[in-house]
Amino acid sequence: IYLVVATVPLVIVGALLLAGGYEDGELSWLRRIDVIGWSMLIFGIVLYAADRMGMTVRRIEHLTVGSSLLIGAAQVLALIPGTSRSGITMTAARMLGFERGETARFSLLLSIPAILASALPSSISLYQSGDSALGFDAAIVALLSFATAIVAIAAMMRWLKHAGFTPFVIYR
């Protein structure tokens, strides 16, 4: 239920942006390299601050509809190119006092509906094109991406038992 609640803001804002012509409309300036660079830098610093200053007193059992909605509202910021979807949701959860591992778990689970929702328009277009070879190739890529993501998630969850988000901040 909390994943659904946290996904609602992204679905609403994403649908509004698609309906308003986000790709080539008034918001195309968001795709400029300077906006992307500043977004990466600023949200990296915010993640660092949240990780260092955030208390670690809450676990996933302490998640509420309100905290899910706040994390989901933060996820909307990932529509700005250069903003990491997982980074911004983990930042919000850390600010709310959730432990690193719990933060990463919820963020990574929250990626499932977000990725599926973002892939839906392209998948529909691909299906309507009738190109079965391209569809087959896309399915293989999706399966390989999923397998790689599972390995990366397992490694990250192990890492967070011993360390913080500083390496990710430095990367950003």
MOGIVEN-V475953 format. One record per residue. N is the residue number from 1. PSI is psi in whole degrees, -180 to 180 (none if undefined). OMEGA is omega in degrees with one decimal (none if undefined). D_CENTER is the distance of its C-alpha to the mean C-alpha in whole Angstrom. Layout:
N|PSI|OMEGA|D_CENTER + N|PSI|OMEGA|D_CENTER
This chain:
1|-41|-178.8|18 + 2|-34|176.4|15 + 3|-41|178.6|12 + 4|-47|179.7|14 + 5|-44|-177.9|15 + 6|-21|-179.7|11 + 7|-25|-174.9|10 + 8|-48|-179.2|13 + 9|-41|-179.7|13 + 10|-42|179.9|10 + 11|-43|-179.0|13 + 12|-52|-177.5|15 + 13|-40|177.8|14 + 14|-43|178.8|13 + 15|-41|178.1|16 + 16|-40|178.8|18 + 17|-42|177.8|17 + 18|-42|179.6|18 + 19|-30|-178.7|21 + 20|5|177.9|22 + 21|44|-178.3|22 + 22|-37|-174.8|19 + 23|-41|-176.0|19 + 24|22|-177.4|23 + 25|-152|-176.1|23 + 26|-21|-177.5|24 + 27|10|-178.7|20 + 28|-20|177.7|21 + 29|-20|178.9|21 + 30|-18|-178.4|17 + 31|5|178.2|18 + 32|148|-176.1|20 + 33|-35|179.7|20 + 34|-36|177.2|21 + 35|-44|179.3|18 + 36|-45|179.9|16 + 37|-48|179.2|18 + 38|-38|178.6|18 + 39|-45|178.9|14 + 40|-45|-177.5|13 + 41|-52|-175.8|17 + 42|-48|-177.5|16 + 43|-24|171.7|13 + 44|-44|178.5|14 + 45|-40|178.7|17 + 46|-40|176.3|15 + 47|-44|179.3|13 + 48|-48|-179.6|17 + 49|-44|-179.6|19 + 50|-38|-179.1|17 + 51|-37|-178.1|17 + 52|-40|-174.2|21 + 53|-21|-177.5|22 + 54|134|176.2|20 + 55|154|179.2|22 + 56|68|-176.3|21 + 57|-9|-175.5|23 + 58|142|176.3|21 + 59|177|-176.3|20 + 60|-28|178.2|18 + 61|-21|-178.4|21 + 62|2|179.4|21 + 63|138|177.9|18 + 64|172|176.3|19 + 65|-41|-179.6|19 + 66|-46|180.0|19 + 67|-34|175.7|16 + 68|-41|179.5|14 + 69|-39|177.3|14 + 70|-43|177.3|14 + 71|-41|177.5|10 + 72|-38|176.9|9 + 73|-38|176.7|11 + 74|-35|-179.7|9 + 75|-28|178.4|6 + 76|-31|179.0|9 + 77|-21|178.8|9 + 78|-10|174.5|6 + 79|-15|173.2|9 + 80|119|-179.8|11 + 81|137|-177.6|12 + 82|-14|177.7|11 + 83|122|179.2|9 + 84|125|179.5|6 + 85|-48|179.9|2 + 86|-37|179.4|4 + 87|-43|-177.4|7 + 88|-35|177.7|7 + 89|-35|176.1|6 + 90|-35|176.1|9 + 91|-48|-179.5|11 + 92|-43|-179.5|11 + 93|-39|177.3|12 + 94|-39|177.6|15 + 95|-29|178.2|16 + 96|-1|174.8|17 + 97|14|-179.9|19 + 98|146|177.9|17 + 99|155|-176.7|18 + 100|-50|-178.0|16 + 101|-41|179.2|16 + 102|-39|178.0|15 + 103|-49|-179.0|12 + 104|-41|-179.2|11 + 105|-49|-179.0|12 + 106|-42|179.8|10 + 107|-43|-178.7|7 + 108|-36|174.5|8 + 109|-36|179.7|10 + 110|-21|178.6|7 + 111|-26|-176.8|5 + 112|-57|179.0|9 + 113|-32|-179.9|10 + 114|-45|-179.9|7 + 115|-43|178.2|8 + 116|-43|179.8|12 + 117|-39|-179.1|12 + 118|-27|-179.8|11 + 119|-16|-175.2|14 + 120|-50|-179.5|16 + 121|-42|179.4|18 + 122|-39|179.2|18 + 123|-41|178.5|19 + 124|-44|178.8|22 + 125|-42|179.2|23 + 126|-43|179.0|24 + 127|-44|-178.1|26 + 128|-24|179.3|28 + 129|-26|179.1|29 + 130|9|-179.9|31 + 131|94|-175.0|30 + 132|-33|179.0|30 + 133|-44|178.2|30 + 134|-39|177.2|27 + 135|-42|177.6|25 + 136|-46|178.5|26 + 137|-42|179.8|25 + 138|-39|178.5|21 + 139|-41|178.1|22 + 140|-44|178.7|23 + 141|-42|179.5|20 + 142|-43|179.2|17 + 143|-42|177.8|19 + 144|-38|176.9|19 + 145|-42|178.8|16 + 146|-46|179.9|15 + 147|-43|178.0|18 + 148|-40|178.6|17 + 149|-40|178.9|13 + 150|-44|178.7|15 + 151|-45|-179.4|17 + 152|-40|179.2|15 + 153|-44|178.8|13 + 154|-43|179.3|17 + 155|-42|-179.7|18 + 156|-42|179.8|15 + 157|-39|175.8|16 + 158|-43|-179.3|20 + 159|-44|-174.6|19 + 160|-12|174.8|18 + 161|-23|-175.2|21 + 162|-17|-171.5|23 + 163|178|-179.0|21 + 164|-159|-176.8|18 + 165|5|-176.1|15 + 166|-44|178.2|18 + 167|-34|178.7|18 + 168|-35|176.7|14 + 169|-46|178.8|15 + 170|-42|177.4|18 + 171|-46|-178.4|16 + 172|none|none|15
